[in-house]
Amino acid sequence: MSEFPTGVAVVTSLDHDGEPRGMTCSALCSVTGTPPTLLVCLRRESPTLDAVIRCGRFAVNLLHADAQHVAELFGSPVKTRRFDLVDWSMGRCGPHIAEHAHAIADCRVTSTGDGGSHVVVFGEVSDVTLHRGRVPLLYGRQRYNVWFEQVARQSALCPRDASPSD
């Protein structure tokens, strides 16, 4: 699946002591529009998964192109106090890392499923925060990249059968 580029998110929640927990996640997708539902796949041993299940709520912070360092911080196995290293505020369903996100979805856990080493968590979206003008961070082929809107626009204007030498 490394050949399939995807967006990068930090999934956040609060643990039973009210402490923020979060982890980088690229295994997420929209499930349905009615009701708006998405799924995230979280590592079974993750303290973030435990917080999401116990709290029953979570936030999906979709990172922007300048937030690779945040993706790496929350994806690191090092047990640092990650939230001490980023600005965050409490959202409706979990911590928001707004400075580093182009969109944030607040979700209520509706169900979970077995995913082997991961747990699939379904969340009904209750609120969305958009930060327009920010470019999404992508991950694929074991490296980070950005969404190139200019390239996409040019491709739409060029006929499919045209070659670069035409």
N, C-alpha and C positions, 0 to 999 in steps of 0.2 A: 504493500500500500504506500510505500515511500514514493512511488511514481505518481501518486494522486495528491496534488497540492491542496492544502486546506488552510482555513483561517486559524489563528492562534488566540486562545482565550485563557484567562485565569478565572477558575471557578472558586468562589469564596463563600464562606458561611461563618457562623459563630459556634464555638464548642460549648460544652455544658457549663463552663466557667465564664462564658461571655467573651472569650478571647477569639480574635479573628484567625481563621485558617484559610489557606488557599493553595492551589496547585495549578500548574500550567496544563492545559488540555487542548489537544487538537482533534480528539475523537468526539465530535459533537455535530448535531444536525437538527434541522427543523423536521418535525414529525407531521404536524397538521396545523392548519390555519384556524380551525374551528373545533374546540377551543385552541387558541395558539399554544402549541406544545413543542418543546424541544427535548432532546436527550443528550446526556453527557455520559461518557464512560470513565469511571474513576477507579484507580488502582485499589484493590481490595484492602491492602494494609495501610492505606493513606489516612492520616488524621483528618484530612479534609472530608473524605467520604464519611467517616464517623460523625463529624460535625453536621454534614448535610442531612444524614439520616436522623440524628437526634433532634436537630433544629426543625427539620421539615421544610426548610427554605434555603435558597441559595441564589447567588448572583453570578451571571456569566459576563465577564468583562472582556469584550472583543478588542484585542490590542491593535494599536495603530503602528504604522511603519517605523516610528522612532522609538518603539518600546521593546526592541529585541532584548535589551538588558533585563527588563522586567520578566519576560518569558524565561530567560535563562535563570534568573533569581528564583522564580517560583517552580522551575523545573529541576533545580539542583537538589541532590540528595543531602546536601549539607543542612544540618538542623540549626539554622540561624533564625533569628526573630525577623522574618521577612518583612512583616508589616512595619517594623521600625525603620526600614530602608526605603519606603515609598510613602507618598502622601495618600491618604485614604479617608473616606468618610462613610458613615453607616447609611446604606440605602434601605429600601423597604424590606428586602429579603436577605441581604448580606452586604459585606463591605464593597464599596465602589472604589475603584482605582481610576477615577475619572480623568486624571491628567494623562494617563497612558492608554485610554480606551477611545475607540471611535464609536462604540455603541455598548450599552449595558442592558441586559435583560434580567429582571427580577422574577424569580420563579418559586412556585410552591410544589413540593414533591407530591406527585400523584401515584407513582408506583416505581418499583425497582425490578430488575431482572438479572439473572445469572449471566455473566459474560466471561466465565473462566477466571483468569487472573484479575478481571475487572468486574465492577458492578455497573449495570446500565441503569441510570437514574432518569426517569421521565419527570419533567417539570412543566407545569402550566404557567405560562408567562402572564404576570399580572401588571407589569409596567416595563416600558422601554425608554431608555435615555439615549438620544442621538447627539453626537458631536460632529456636525456637518463639516465637510472640508478636510477631514482627516483621512488618510489613505490606510487601508487595512494591511496588517502584517500577515504574510503567508508563510507556510512551512511545507517543504517537499524535497525529496532527494537528499534528506538529512541536512538541509540548510534553509536559512531564512531568506525571504525575498519580499518584494512589495508588489502591489497591484499597479500596473502601468496603464492608467486611463488613456494616455495619449496613444499608446500602441493599439489599444482596443478600438479607439476612434478611427485610426488610420486603416485598420483591417476592415472595418465596416464600410469604408469608402472605396476600397479597392476591390475590383471584381475578382472572384475566386480563381478564374483561369488566367489572370494576368501574372506575368513573371516579373521579377525585379528589373530585368533588362528592357522591358517594354517601355 
